[in-house]
Amino acid sequence: MSPHRPPADPPGDDTLDLRLDELVALLEGGHPDDDLVDGSLLDSVASWAPADTAVGTFRLVPVRIERDLPLLTRWMNDPTVAAFWELSGPETVTAEHLRAQLEGDGRSVPCLGVLDATPMSYFEIYRADLDPLARHYPSRPHDTGIHLLIGGVADRGRGVGTTLLRAVADLVLDHRPRCTRVVAEPDIRNTPSVSAFLGGGFRYAAEVDLPDKRAALMLRDRALRHVL
């Protein structure tokens, strides 16, 4: 349920480093929003409360490479995951992908999805409006994106992904009051992923051509969260 690329351009790409209003405020020494005050572009994901779901208590736990790398590398080498994430190989491949986020400016936070105290999924919560994705759709300030993979085969194909996508979208909307939409862009060929987003309260908005795939642009609107 992920793109084939890191969620942000590598260091040195000056496109979309910050939205214009945020950049101007930094240059002027001001702080137009709390993201810049607390150093987090995503309203401190680590502090988000757990969610009670139909499949158990779920929490997002930011990744620590020294703790989580072996598990995440194993998941990335699962053939079903590797077909869309394209991060199979030794631990160094996964570590490079994680460090690009952990050592960046905070626009993307890699997290373990922990269900009833068991790590069983991987999420990336990212600022879609500050991501290269924003070049390919009419983004809005504070649009927040989700990438997801389900780690265990036993948790696939039985609705767990759908439940967690709804829960995580709700967490974003609950903890990011300035965010009006949660965004996703699964590969259009990944039918189970697209179906999971639809079941999780997202609506299909468009097909978009990204540099490495044709994606289904999926949106969960704050205004429609209790309808879909």
C-alpha positions, 0 to 999 in steps of 0.5 A: 500500500505504498509508493515505490519511492521514499516519501520525500525527495533526497537532500539537495532537492529544493522543490517543496522544502516548505510551503511558502507561508511557512518559509516566509515565517521562518525568514521573518522569525515568526511562527504561523502555526504550531508545527514550526513551534514544536519542531514537528510538521505532523503534530507530534505523532509519538504523542497520539493516543491509542485507538480502540478498534474492532480488532483490538487496541491500536497505536502508532509507535515511531520507528527506532532503527536499532530496535525495529530494523530486523522486523521491517527488513523481514517484512520488506522481503515478503514477496507480496510487500516487495512487489509494491514497496521495492525495498527487498534486500539486506538490512541496509536497503530498509535502513536507508529508506528509514533514515531518509525520513528519520534524519529529515525535517519531520515531514514523514514519520515511519511508524510501527502499527502495534495491535494489542501490544504486537507490532504487525504493520508499518505506516508512514504518516507524511505531509502530502502537501510538502511531498513530491506527490503535491506536484500531481494533484491539487493539494491543500495545506496540511494534507496528510498522507498514509502509506501502509503495509501489513506485516503478517500474512495471517493479518491479510485478507480478513479486513484488518487493513481496512479497519486500521486505515480507518483508525489511522485516518481518524487519528490524523483528523483527531490530532491534526486539526488543520488537516482537512483531508487524509490522502493515499496513492496506492498503485492502481494495480494493487486491487486489495489495497485500493479496496481497503482504502475504500472500505476504510472511509476513503473515496476514489478521487482520480488516477494520477501518473506518478514517476514510478506508477499509476496511482489511485488518488484516495481521499478521506475528507474531514467533512465526510468522515462520519458519512463514509 
